[in-house]
Amino acid sequence: MAKNMAQSPRNTMISLEQKLATAKRCSHEGVLAGAKAAVVATIATAIPTMASARMLPWARANLNHTAQALIISTVAGAAYFIVADKTILASARRNSFEQRSLSNTEA
């Protein structure tokens, strides 16, 4: 019994390090997925925004370069945060199920 008590802080430290490594990996996956989504959203938004600012009379009169950049960057930022958040939550959910199944097999 004393032997189990002595190893408990070490096991806790290993468990904490594993959790930190998992969190770092999950956040890295989220950053990569968000960056990819932001690039796609930027291209998908820039083409129609620039085209409409050149072809449509209303857009030509009312959308200066700053407004065009604001539209494009807002969409890119929103895509980044939405996709990064969903990716991090999905990987956290996946990891919690894995940890739950591991704890059930150990018990």
Biopython code that builds the backbone (N, CA, C, O; Angstrom):
import numpy as np
from Bio.PDB.StructureBuilder import StructureBuilder

atoms = [
    (1, "MET", "N", (0.817, -1.186, 0.000)),
    (1, "MET", "CA", (0.000, 0.000, 0.000)),
    (1, "MET", "C", (0.869, 1.261, 0.000)),
    (1, "MET", "O", (0.567, 2.228, -0.698)),
    (2, "ALA", "N", (1.951, 1.243, 0.788)),
    (2, "ALA", "CA", (2.835, 2.396, 0.834)),
    (2, "ALA", "C", (3.531, 2.608, -0.501)),
    (2, "ALA", "O", (3.825, 3.739, -0.889)),
    (3, "LYS", "N", (3.790, 1.509, -1.200)),
    (3, "LYS", "CA", (4.436, 1.608, -2.497)),
    (3, "LYS", "C", (3.517, 2.326, -3.496)),
    (3, "LYS", "O", (3.985, 3.140, -4.291)),
    (4, "ASN", "N", (2.225, 2.028, -3.457)),
    (4, "ASN", "CA", (1.264, 2.702, -4.334)),
    (4, "ASN", "C", (1.165, 4.184, -4.013)),
    (4, "ASN", "O", (1.006, 5.005, -4.917)),
    (5, "MET", "N", (1.257, 4.531, -2.744)),
    (5, "MET", "CA", (1.185, 5.932, -2.331)),
    (5, "MET", "C", (2.416, 6.693, -2.813)),
    (5, "MET", "O", (2.317, 7.860, -3.191)),
    (6, "ALA", "N", (3.586, 6.028, -2.801)),
    (6, "ALA", "CA", (4.808, 6.697, -3.224)),
    (6, "ALA", "C", (4.808, 6.953, -4.724)),
    (6, "ALA", "O", (5.378, 7.950, -5.166)),
    (7, "GLN", "N", (4.191, 6.092, -5.519)),
    (7, "GLN", "CA", (4.175, 6.260, -6.956)),
    (7, "GLN", "C", (3.053, 7.179, -7.428)),
    (7, "GLN", "O", (3.049, 7.599, -8.585)),
    (8, "SER", "N", (2.131, 7.486, -6.577)),
    (8, "SER", "CA", (0.987, 8.297, -6.961)),
    (8, "SER", "C", (1.362, 9.682, -7.485)),
    (8, "SER", "O", (0.831, 10.084, -8.520)),
    (9, "PRO", "N", (2.263, 10.446, -6.817)),
    (9, "PRO", "CA", (2.618, 11.754, -7.379)),
    (9, "PRO", "C", (3.311, 11.641, -8.733)),
    (9, "PRO", "O", (3.125, 12.494, -9.601)),
    (10, "ARG", "N", (4.106, 10.594, -8.912)),
    (10, "ARG", "CA", (4.781, 10.411, -10.195)),
    (10, "ARG", "C", (3.766, 10.114, -11.291)),
    (10, "ARG", "O", (3.853, 10.660, -12.390)),
    (11, "ASN", "N", (2.804, 9.246, -10.988)),
    (11, "ASN", "CA", (1.765, 8.944, -11.967)),
    (11, "ASN", "C", (0.933, 10.184, -12.282)),
    (11, "ASN", "O", (0.522, 10.397, -13.423)),
    (12, "THR", "N", (0.694, 10.984, -11.273)),
    (12, "THR", "CA", (-0.049, 12.221, -11.481)),
    (12, "THR", "C", (0.727, 13.166, -12.384)),
    (12, "THR", "O", (0.141, 13.829, -13.239)),
    (13, "MET", "N", (2.045, 13.233, -12.199)),
    (13, "MET", "CA", (2.881, 14.106, -13.016)),
    (13, "MET", "C", (2.915, 13.622, -14.462)),
    (13, "MET", "O", (2.853, 14.427, -15.392)),
    (14, "ILE", "N", (3.012, 12.312, -14.648)),
    (14, "ILE", "CA", (2.998, 11.763, -16.001)),
    (14, "ILE", "C", (1.652, 12.027, -16.655)),
    (14, "ILE", "O", (1.585, 12.397, -17.827)),
    (15, "SER", "N", (0.592, 11.837, -15.904)),
    (15, "SER", "CA", (-0.738, 12.086, -16.429)),
    (15, "SER", "C", (-0.910, 13.556, -16.816)),
    (15, "SER", "O", (-1.508, 13.866, -17.846)),
    (16, "LEU", "N", (-0.387, 14.446, -15.994)),
    (16, "LEU", "CA", (-0.467, 15.878, -16.287)),
    (16, "LEU", "C", (0.336, 16.211, -17.539)),
    (16, "LEU", "O", (-0.116, 17.003, -18.366)),
    (17, "GLU", "N", (1.511, 15.624, -17.690)),
    (17, "GLU", "CA", (2.317, 15.865, -18.886)),
    (17, "GLU", "C", (1.632, 15.336, -20.132)),
    (17, "GLU", "O", (1.700, 15.960, -21.191)),
    (18, "GLN", "N", (0.971, 14.189, -20.015)),
    (18, "GLN", "CA", (0.228, 13.648, -21.155)),
    (18, "GLN", "C", (-0.932, 14.559, -21.524)),
    (18, "GLN", "O", (-1.200, 14.786, -22.704)),
    (19, "LYS", "N", (-1.611, 15.075, -20.523)),
    (19, "LYS", "CA", (-2.735, 15.978, -20.792)),
    (19, "LYS", "C", (-2.250, 17.265, -21.460)),
    (19, "LYS", "O", (-2.893, 17.773, -22.378)),
    (20, "LEU", "N", (-1.112, 17.791, -20.995)),
    (20, "LEU", "CA", (-0.572, 19.004, -21.604)),
    (20, "LEU", "C", (-0.138, 18.751, -23.044)),
    (20, "LEU", "O", (-0.368, 19.584, -23.921)),
    (21, "ALA", "N", (0.486, 17.606, -23.286)),
    (21, "ALA", "CA", (0.893, 17.267, -24.650)),
    (21, "ALA", "C", (-0.318, 17.099, -25.560)),
    (21, "ALA", "O", (-0.293, 17.523, -26.715)),
    (22, "THR", "N", (-1.362, 16.489, -25.050)),
    (22, "THR", "CA", (-2.579, 16.309, -25.828)),
    (22, "THR", "C", (-3.235, 17.658, -26.127)),
    (22, "THR", "O", (-3.705, 17.894, -27.240)),
    (23, "ALA", "N", (-3.263, 18.528, -25.140)),
    (23, "ALA", "CA", (-3.851, 19.857, -25.345)),
    (23, "ALA", "C", (-3.053, 20.652, -26.373)),
    (23, "ALA", "O", (-3.631, 21.352, -27.204)),
    (24, "LYS", "N", (-1.738, 20.546, -26.318)),
    (24, "LYS", "CA", (-0.898, 21.256, -27.276)),
    (24, "LYS", "C", (-1.131, 20.730, -28.688)),
    (24, "LYS", "O", (-1.208, 21.507, -29.640)),
    (25, "ARG", "N", (-1.244, 19.409, -28.822)),
    (25, "ARG", "CA", (-1.485, 18.802, -30.131)),
    (25, "ARG", "C", (-2.852, 19.207, -30.671)),
    (25, "ARG", "O", (-2.993, 19.502, -31.858)),
    (26, "CYS", "N", (-3.861, 19.222, -29.797)),
    (26, "CYS", "CA", (-5.209, 19.610, -30.219)),
    (26, "CYS", "C", (-5.253, 21.063, -30.678)),
    (26, "CYS", "O", (-5.880, 21.380, -31.689)),
    (27, "SER", "N", (-4.596, 21.936, -29.943)),
    (27, "SER", "CA", (-4.607, 23.339, -30.329)),
    (27, "SER", "C", (-3.819, 23.557, -31.619)),
    (27, "SER", "O", (-4.176, 24.411, -32.430)),
    (28, "HIS", "N", (-2.749, 22.786, -31.809)),
    (28, "HIS", "CA", (-1.973, 22.898, -33.051)),
    (28, "HIS", "C", (-2.817, 22.448, -34.246)),
    (28, "HIS", "O", (-2.792, 23.080, -35.303)),
    (29, "GLU", "N", (-3.561, 21.356, -34.074)),
    (29, "GLU", "CA", (-4.467, 20.904, -35.134)),
    (29, "GLU", "C", (-5.499, 21.987, -35.456)),
    (29, "GLU", "O", (-5.821, 22.223, -36.620)),
    (30, "GLY", "N", (-6.007, 22.635, -34.422)),
    (30, "GLY", "CA", (-6.989, 23.698, -34.623)),
    (30, "GLY", "C", (-6.425, 24.883, -35.367)),
    (30, "GLY", "O", (-7.089, 25.462, -36.228)),
    (31, "VAL", "N", (-5.190, 25.248, -35.034)),
    (31, "VAL", "CA", (-4.541, 26.376, -35.712)),
    (31, "VAL", "C", (-4.334, 26.062, -37.188)),
    (31, "VAL", "O", (-4.601, 26.904, -38.046)),
    (32, "LEU", "N", (-3.860, 24.855, -37.487)),
    (32, "LEU", "CA", (-3.640, 24.483, -38.890)),
    (32, "LEU", "C", (-4.955, 24.449, -39.671)),
    (32, "LEU", "O", (-5.029, 24.961, -40.788)),
    (33, "ALA", "N", (-5.971, 23.857, -39.094)),
    (33, "ALA", "CA", (-7.265, 23.790, -39.779)),
    (33, "ALA", "C", (-7.851, 25.192, -39.969)),
    (33, "ALA", "O", (-8.421, 25.491, -41.018)),
    (34, "GLY", "N", (-7.711, 26.047, -38.956)),
    (34, "GLY", "CA", (-8.216, 27.414, -39.065)),
    (34, "GLY", "C", (-7.479, 28.216, -40.124)),
    (34, "GLY", "O", (-8.089, 28.992, -40.860)),
    (35, "ALA", "N", (-6.163, 28.028, -40.200)),
    (35, "ALA", "CA", (-5.382, 28.751, -41.209)),
    (35, "ALA", "C", (-5.768, 28.309, -42.617)),
    (35, "ALA", "O", (-5.887, 29.135, -43.522)),
    (36, "LYS", "N", (-5.961, 27.011, -42.798)),
    (36, "LYS", "CA", (-6.391, 26.519, -44.112)),
    (36, "LYS", "C", (-7.754, 27.090, -44.485)),
    (36, "LYS", "O", (-7.970, 27.502, -45.625)),
    (37, "ALA", "N", (-8.666, 27.114, -43.528)),
    (37, "ALA", "CA", (-9.996, 27.656, -43.795)),
    (37, "ALA", "C", (-9.931, 29.153, -44.100)),
    (37, "ALA", "O", (-10.674, 29.645, -44.948)),
    (38, "ALA", "N", (-9.050, 29.873, -43.415)),
    (38, "ALA", "CA", (-8.924, 31.312, -43.661)),
    (38, "ALA", "C", (-8.391, 31.584, -45.064)),
    (38, "ALA", "O", (-8.835, 32.522, -45.726)),
    (39, "VAL", "N", (-7.448, 30.774, -45.517)),
    (39, "VAL", "CA", (-6.917, 30.953, -46.871)),
    (39, "VAL", "C", (-8.008, 30.709, -47.908)),
    (39, "VAL", "O", (-8.163, 31.484, -48.851)),
    (40, "VAL", "N", (-8.757, 29.633, -47.728)),
    (40, "VAL", "CA", (-9.835, 29.323, -48.675)),
    (40, "VAL", "C", (-10.897, 30.417, -48.642)),
    (40, "VAL", "O", (-11.384, 30.840, -49.690)),
    (41, "ALA", "N", (-11.254, 30.874, -47.456)),
    (41, "ALA", "CA", (-12.273, 31.919, -47.339)),
    (41, "ALA", "C", (-11.794, 33.238, -47.945)),
    (41, "ALA", "O", (-12.582, 33.973, -48.540)),
    (42, "THR", "N", (-10.515, 33.533, -47.795)),
    (42, "THR", "CA", (-9.973, 34.763, -48.372)),
    (42, "THR", "C", (-10.089, 34.731, -49.885)),
    (42, "THR", "O", (-10.535, 35.699, -50.500)),
    (43, "ILE", "N", (-9.689, 33.625, -50.484)),
    (43, "ILE", "CA", (-9.762, 33.521, -51.938)),
    (43, "ILE", "C", (-11.216, 33.533, -52.407)),
    (43, "ILE", "O", (-11.558, 34.197, -53.386)),
    (44, "ALA", "N", (-12.070, 32.789, -51.693)),
    (44, "ALA", "CA", (-13.480, 32.715, -52.084)),
    (44, "ALA", "C", (-14.194, 34.051, -51.920)),
    (44, "ALA", "O", (-15.182, 34.308, -52.608)),
    (45, "THR", "N", (-13.718, 34.895, -51.032)),
    (45, "THR", "CA", (-14.349, 36.199, -50.821)),
    (45, "THR", "C", (-13.718, 37.285, -51.693)),
    (45, "THR", "O", (-14.412, 38.180, -52.176)),
    (46, "ALA", "N", (-12.414, 37.205, -51.890)),
    (46, "ALA", "CA", (-11.714, 38.260, -52.620)),
    (46, "ALA", "C", (-12.150, 38.336, -54.074)),
    (46, "ALA", "O", (-12.318, 39.426, -54.621)),
    (47, "ILE", "N", (-12.332, 37.188, -54.696)),
    (47, "ILE", "CA", (-12.666, 37.198, -56.127)),
    (47, "ILE", "C", (-14.004, 37.889, -56.386)),
    (47, "ILE", "O", (-14.042, 38.802, -57.211)),
    (48, "PRO", "N", (-15.100, 37.509, -55.733)),
    (48, "PRO", "CA", (-16.353, 38.231, -56.020)),
    (48, "PRO", "C", (-16.358, 39.671, -55.514)),
    (48, "PRO", "O", (-16.992, 40.536, -56.117)),
    (49, "THR", "N", (-15.657, 39.934, -54.414)),
    (49, "THR", "CA", (-15.628, 41.307, -53.907)),
    (49, "THR", "C", (-14.912, 42.233, -54.885)),
    (49, "THR", "O", (-15.396, 43.320, -55.200)),
    (50, "MET", "N", (-13.763, 41.789, -55.353)),
    (50, "MET", "CA", (-12.999, 42.618, -56.297)),
    (50, "MET", "C", (-13.748, 42.751, -57.636)),
    (50, "MET", "O", (-13.762, 43.819, -58.247)),
    (51, "ALA", "N", (-14.360, 41.663, -58.073)),
    (51, "ALA", "CA", (-15.087, 41.716, -59.346)),
    (51, "ALA", "C", (-16.299, 42.642, -59.253)),
    (51, "ALA", "O", (-16.563, 43.430, -60.161)),
    (52, "SER", "N", (-17.028, 42.538, -58.149)),
    (52, "SER", "CA", (-18.215, 43.400, -58.034)),
    (52, "SER", "C", (-17.819, 44.858, -57.867)),
    (52, "SER", "O", (-18.534, 45.745, -58.335)),
    (53, "ALA", "N", (-16.706, 45.123, -57.215)),
    (53, "ALA", "CA", (-16.263, 46.513, -57.050)),
    (53, "ALA", "C", (-15.839, 47.121, -58.384)),
    (53, "ALA", "O", (-15.815, 48.344, -58.524)),
    (54, "ARG", "N", (-15.512, 46.301, -59.342)),
    (54, "ARG", "CA", (-15.114, 46.804, -60.650)),
    (54, "ARG", "C", (-16.286, 46.854, -61.645)),
    (54, "ARG", "O", (-16.306, 47.695, -62.543)),
    (55, "MET", "N", (-17.257, 45.950, -61.478)),
    (55, "MET", "CA", (-18.312, 45.825, -62.490)),
    (55, "MET", "C", (-19.639, 46.472, -62.112)),
    (55, "MET", "O", (-20.320, 47.022, -62.977)),
    (56, "LEU", "N", (-20.017, 46.417, -60.848)),
    (56, "LEU", "CA", (-21.321, 46.940, -60.453)),
    (56, "LEU", "C", (-21.214, 48.433, -60.121)),
    (56, "LEU", "O", (-20.318, 48.839, -59.381)),
    (57, "PRO", "N", (-22.105, 49.234, -60.655)),
    (57, "PRO", "CA", (-22.022, 50.684, -60.414)),
    (57, "PRO", "C", (-22.154, 51.055, -58.932)),
    (57, "PRO", "O", (-21.432, 51.926, -58.447)),
    (58, "TRP", "N", (-23.072, 50.399, -58.213)),
    (58, "TRP", "CA", (-23.226, 50.720, -56.796)),
    (58, "TRP", "C", (-21.959, 50.397, -56.028)),
    (58, "TRP", "O", (-21.487, 51.208, -55.232)),
    (59, "ALA", "N", (-21.406, 49.213, -56.262)),
    (59, "ALA", "CA", (-20.199, 48.801, -55.549)),
    (59, "ALA", "C", (-19.013, 49.694, -55.916)),
    (59, "ALA", "O", (-18.186, 50.015, -55.063)),
    (60, "ARG", "N", (-18.935, 50.090, -57.173)),
    (60, "ARG", "CA", (-17.846, 50.963, -57.588)),
    (60, "ARG", "C", (-17.934, 52.314, -56.869)),
    (60, "ARG", "O", (-16.914, 52.910, -56.523)),
    (61, "ALA", "N", (-19.154, 52.781, -56.651)),
    (61, "ALA", "CA", (-19.332, 54.084, -56.003)),
    (61, "ALA", "C", (-19.150, 54.007, -54.490)),
    (61, "ALA", "O", (-18.704, 54.978, -53.878)),
    (62, "ASN", "N", (-19.486, 52.870, -53.873)),
    (62, "ASN", "CA", (-19.532, 52.813, -52.415)),
    (62, "ASN", "C", (-18.463, 51.958, -51.745)),
    (62, "ASN", "O", (-18.235, 52.109, -50.545)),
    (63, "LEU", "N", (-17.811, 51.083, -52.465)),
    (63, "LEU", "CA", (-16.808, 50.205, -51.849)),
    (63, "LEU", "C", (-15.399, 50.631, -52.263)),
    (63, "LEU", "O", (-14.903, 50.252, -53.323)),
    (64, "ASN", "N", (-14.773, 51.425, -51.399)),
    (64, "ASN", "CA", (-13.390, 51.797, -51.680)),
    (64, "ASN", "C", (-12.463, 50.643, -51.280)),
    (64, "ASN", "O", (-12.938, 49.587, -50.862)),
    (65, "HIS", "N", (-11.174, 50.831, -51.401)),
    (65, "HIS", "CA", (-10.220, 49.754, -51.113)),
    (65, "HIS", "C", (-10.283, 49.309, -49.656)),
    (65, "HIS", "O", (-10.126, 48.125, -49.358)),
    (66, "THR", "N", (-10.510, 50.247, -48.758)),
    (66, "THR", "CA", (-10.595, 49.898, -47.339)),
    (66, "THR", "C", (-11.809, 49.024, -47.067)),
    (66, "THR", "O", (-11.716, 48.057, -46.312)),
    (67, "ALA", "N", (-12.928, 49.345, -47.660)),
    (67, "ALA", "CA", (-14.138, 48.541, -47.475)),
    (67, "ALA", "C", (-13.957, 47.137, -48.044)),
    (67, "ALA", "O", (-14.416, 46.164, -47.445)),
    (68, "GLN", "N", (-13.308, 47.025, -49.170)),
    (68, "GLN", "CA", (-13.057, 45.709, -49.758)),
    (68, "GLN", "C", (-12.151, 44.875, -48.853)),
    (68, "GLN", "O", (-12.401, 43.691, -48.629)),
    (69, "ALA", "N", (-11.109, 45.503, -48.344)),
    (69, "ALA", "CA", (-10.193, 44.784, -47.447)),
    (69, "ALA", "C", (-10.902, 44.375, -46.158)),
    (69, "ALA", "O", (-10.644, 43.298, -45.621)),
    (70, "LEU", "N", (-11.787, 45.226, -45.667)),
    (70, "LEU", "CA", (-12.526, 44.916, -44.452)),
    (70, "LEU", "C", (-13.462, 43.718, -44.662)),
    (70, "LEU", "O", (-13.570, 42.851, -43.795)),
    (71, "ILE", "N", (-14.130, 43.675, -45.803)),
    (71, "ILE", "CA", (-15.013, 42.542, -46.103)),
    (71, "ILE", "C", (-14.208, 41.249, -46.163)),
    (71, "ILE", "O", (-14.593, 40.244, -45.565)),
    (72, "ILE", "N", (-13.113, 41.275, -46.870)),
    (72, "ILE", "CA", (-12.305, 40.070, -47.062)),
    (72, "ILE", "C", (-11.689, 39.611, -45.745)),
    (72, "ILE", "O", (-11.725, 38.421, -45.432)),
    (73, "SER", "N", (-11.130, 40.528, -44.975)),
    (73, "SER", "CA", (-10.467, 40.137, -43.722)),
    (73, "SER", "C", (-11.472, 39.686, -42.665)),
    (73, "SER", "O", (-11.155, 38.828, -41.842)),
    (74, "THR", "N", (-12.674, 40.250, -42.676)),
    (74, "THR", "CA", (-13.694, 39.808, -41.721)),
    (74, "THR", "C", (-14.099, 38.366, -41.987)),
    (74, "THR", "O", (-14.229, 37.572, -41.056)),
    (75, "VAL", "N", (-14.294, 38.035, -43.234)),
    (75, "VAL", "CA", (-14.660, 36.663, -43.579)),
    (75, "VAL", "C", (-13.527, 35.701, -43.247)),
    (75, "VAL", "O", (-13.773, 34.610, -42.734)),
    (76, "ALA", "N", (-12.294, 36.092, -43.533)),
    (76, "ALA", "CA", (-11.148, 35.231, -43.236)),
    (76, "ALA", "C", (-11.007, 35.005, -41.734)),
    (76, "ALA", "O", (-10.765, 33.880, -41.296)),
    (77, "GLY", "N", (-11.157, 36.056, -40.950)),
    (77, "GLY", "CA", (-11.065, 35.926, -39.496)),
    (77, "GLY", "C", (-12.166, 35.068, -38.919)),
    (77, "GLY", "O", (-11.926, 34.246, -38.035)),
    (78, "ALA", "N", (-13.365, 35.257, -39.416)),
    (78, "ALA", "CA", (-14.488, 34.444, -38.936)),
    (78, "ALA", "C", (-14.278, 32.977, -39.284)),
    (78, "ALA", "O", (-14.529, 32.100, -38.458)),
    (79, "ALA", "N", (-13.824, 32.709, -40.491)),
    (79, "ALA", "CA", (-13.578, 31.316, -40.891)),
    (79, "ALA", "C", (-12.497, 30.690, -40.022)),
    (79, "ALA", "O", (-12.614, 29.536, -39.610)),
    (80, "TYR", "N", (-11.442, 31.457, -39.743)),
    (80, "TYR", "CA", (-10.356, 30.931, -38.907)),
    (80, "TYR", "C", (-10.879, 30.519, -37.529)),
    (80, "TYR", "O", (-10.653, 29.394, -37.083)),
    (81, "PHE", "N", (-11.572, 31.428, -36.866)),
    (81, "PHE", "CA", (-12.006, 31.149, -35.501)),
    (81, "PHE", "C", (-13.075, 30.066, -35.434)),
    (81, "PHE", "O", (-13.073, 29.259, -34.505)),
    (82, "ILE", "N", (-13.976, 30.035, -36.389)),
    (82, "ILE", "CA", (-15.018, 29.011, -36.373)),
    (82, "ILE", "C", (-14.418, 27.631, -36.579)),
    (82, "ILE", "O", (-14.724, 26.699, -35.835)),
    (83, "VAL", "N", (-13.567, 27.498, -37.585)),
    (83, "VAL", "CA", (-12.990, 26.184, -37.881)),
    (83, "VAL", "C", (-12.015, 25.759, -36.787)),
    (83, "VAL", "O", (-12.000, 24.589, -36.404)),
    (84, "ALA", "N", (-11.207, 26.675, -36.280)),
    (84, "ALA", "CA", (-10.271, 26.325, -35.210)),
    (84, "ALA", "C", (-11.032, 25.863, -33.970)),
    (84, "ALA", "O", (-10.653, 24.875, -33.341)),
    (85, "ASP", "N", (-12.090, 26.563, -33.621)),
    (85, "ASP", "CA", (-12.883, 26.191, -32.448)),
    (85, "ASP", "C", (-13.521, 24.822, -32.623)),
    (85, "ASP", "O", (-13.470, 23.988, -31.719)),
    (86, "LYS", "N", (-14.120, 24.589, -33.785)),
    (86, "LYS", "CA", (-14.753, 23.287, -34.027)),
    (86, "LYS", "C", (-13.724, 22.160, -34.021)),
    (86, "LYS", "O", (-14.007, 21.072, -33.519)),
    (87, "THR", "N", (-12.545, 22.402, -34.567)),
    (87, "THR", "CA", (-11.510, 21.370, -34.607)),
    (87, "THR", "C", (-11.002, 21.052, -33.205)),
    (87, "THR", "O", (-10.827, 19.885, -32.856)),
    (88, "ILE", "N", (-10.769, 22.072, -32.412)),
    (88, "ILE", "CA", (-10.284, 21.855, -31.043)),
    (88, "ILE", "C", (-11.338, 21.116, -30.219)),
    (88, "ILE", "O", (-11.010, 20.192, -29.474)),
    (89, "LEU", "N", (-12.586, 21.517, -30.350)),
    (89, "LEU", "CA", (-13.648, 20.829, -29.602)),
    (89, "LEU", "C", (-13.813, 19.377, -30.047)),
    (89, "LEU", "O", (-14.041, 18.497, -29.218)),
    (90, "ALA", "N", (-13.700, 19.127, -31.341)),
    (90, "ALA", "CA", (-13.828, 17.754, -31.838)),
    (90, "ALA", "C", (-12.677, 16.886, -31.345)),
    (90, "ALA", "O", (-12.897, 15.739, -30.957)),
    (91, "SER", "N", (-11.466, 17.407, -31.352)),
    (91, "SER", "CA", (-10.333, 16.605, -30.880)),
    (91, "SER", "C", (-10.391, 16.420, -29.364)),
    (91, "SER", "O", (-9.991, 15.371, -28.857)),
    (92, "ALA", "N", (-10.873, 17.405, -28.646)),
    (92, "ALA", "CA", (-11.025, 17.253, -27.198)),
    (92, "ALA", "C", (-12.085, 16.205, -26.881)),
    (92, "ALA", "O", (-11.913, 15.399, -25.966)),
    (93, "ARG", "N", (-13.176, 16.215, -27.634)),
    (93, "ARG", "CA", (-14.218, 15.207, -27.447)),
    (93, "ARG", "C", (-13.673, 13.819, -27.764)),
    (93, "ARG", "O", (-13.931, 12.864, -27.031)),
    (94, "ARG", "N", (-12.921, 13.710, -28.849)),
    (94, "ARG", "CA", (-12.336, 12.426, -29.232)),
    (94, "ARG", "C", (-11.372, 11.933, -28.151)),
    (94, "ARG", "O", (-11.371, 10.750, -27.813)),
    (95, "ASN", "N", (-10.561, 12.831, -27.617)),
    (95, "ASN", "CA", (-9.607, 12.447, -26.580)),
    (95, "ASN", "C", (-10.308, 12.072, -25.282)),
    (95, "ASN", "O", (-9.844, 11.180, -24.571)),
    (96, "SER", "N", (-11.403, 12.727, -24.961)),
    (96, "SER", "CA", (-12.105, 12.385, -23.725)),
    (96, "SER", "C", (-12.729, 10.995, -23.836)),
    (96, "SER", "O", (-12.775, 10.254, -22.855)),
    (97, "PHE", "N", (-13.209, 10.639, -25.034)),
    (97, "PHE", "CA", (-13.739, 9.290, -25.216)),
    (97, "PHE", "C", (-12.635, 8.247, -25.142)),
    (97, "PHE", "O", (-12.837, 7.161, -24.599)),
    (98, "GLU", "N", (-11.447, 8.579, -25.697)),
    (98, "GLU", "CA", (-10.323, 7.649, -25.620)),
    (98, "GLU", "C", (-9.882, 7.446, -24.177)),
    (98, "GLU", "O", (-9.605, 6.320, -23.763)),
    (99, "GLN", "N", (-9.816, 8.525, -23.413)),
    (99, "GLN", "CA", (-9.406, 8.407, -22.012)),
    (99, "GLN", "C", (-10.450, 7.627, -21.214)),
    (99, "GLN", "O", (-10.105, 6.859, -20.316)),
    (100, "ARG", "N", (-11.712, 7.824, -21.541)),
    (100, "ARG", "CA", (-12.774, 7.110, -20.834)),
    (100, "ARG", "C", (-12.687, 5.615, -21.134)),
    (100, "ARG", "O", (-12.861, 4.791, -20.236)),
    (101, "SER", "N", (-12.419, 5.263, -22.389)),
    (101, "SER", "CA", (-12.321, 3.837, -22.729)),
    (101, "SER", "C", (-11.062, 3.233, -22.120)),
    (101, "SER", "O", (-11.069, 2.060, -21.745)),
    (102, "LEU", "N", (-9.976, 4.006, -22.010)),
    (102, "LEU", "CA", (-8.760, 3.502, -21.363)),
    (102, "LEU", "C", (-8.988, 3.273, -19.871)),
    (102, "LEU", "O", (-8.517, 2.283, -19.312)),
    (103, "SER", "N", (-9.707, 4.186, -19.232)),
    (103, "SER", "CA", (-9.951, 4.029, -17.797)),
    (103, "SER", "C", (-10.908, 2.858, -17.522)),
    (103, "SER", "O", (-10.818, 2.216, -16.475)),
    (104, "ASN", "N", (-11.817, 2.584, -18.456)),
    (104, "ASN", "CA", (-12.729, 1.437, -18.297)),
    (104, "ASN", "C", (-11.987, 0.112, -18.447)),
    (104, "ASN", "O", (-12.330, -0.865, -17.780)),
    (105, "THR", "N", (-10.971, 0.064, -19.315)),
    (105, "THR", "CA", (-10.227, -1.176, -19.493)),
    (105, "THR", "C", (-9.277, -1.435, -18.330)),
    (105, "THR", "O", (-8.982, -2.587, -18.013)),
    (106, "GLU", "N", (-8.791, -0.354, -17.685)),
    (106, "GLU", "CA", (-7.895, -0.512, -16.556)),
    (106, "GLU", "C", (-8.651, -0.949, -15.303)),
    (106, "GLU", "O", (-8.102, -1.676, -14.475)),
    (107, "ALA", "N", (-9.889, -0.519, -15.155)),
    (107, "ALA", "CA", (-10.659, -0.822, -13.948)),
    (107, "ALA", "C", (-11.173, -2.227, -13.896)),
    (107, "ALA", "O", (-11.837, -2.607, -12.931)),
]
sb = StructureBuilder()
sb.init_structure("model")
sb.init_model(0)
sb.init_chain("A")
sb.init_seg("    ")
for serial, (resi, resn, name, xyz) in enumerate(atoms, 1):
    if name == "N":
        sb.init_residue(resn, " ", resi, " ")
    sb.init_atom(name, np.array(xyz, "f"), 0.0, 1.0, " ", f" {name:<3s}", serial, name[0])
structure = sb.get_structure()
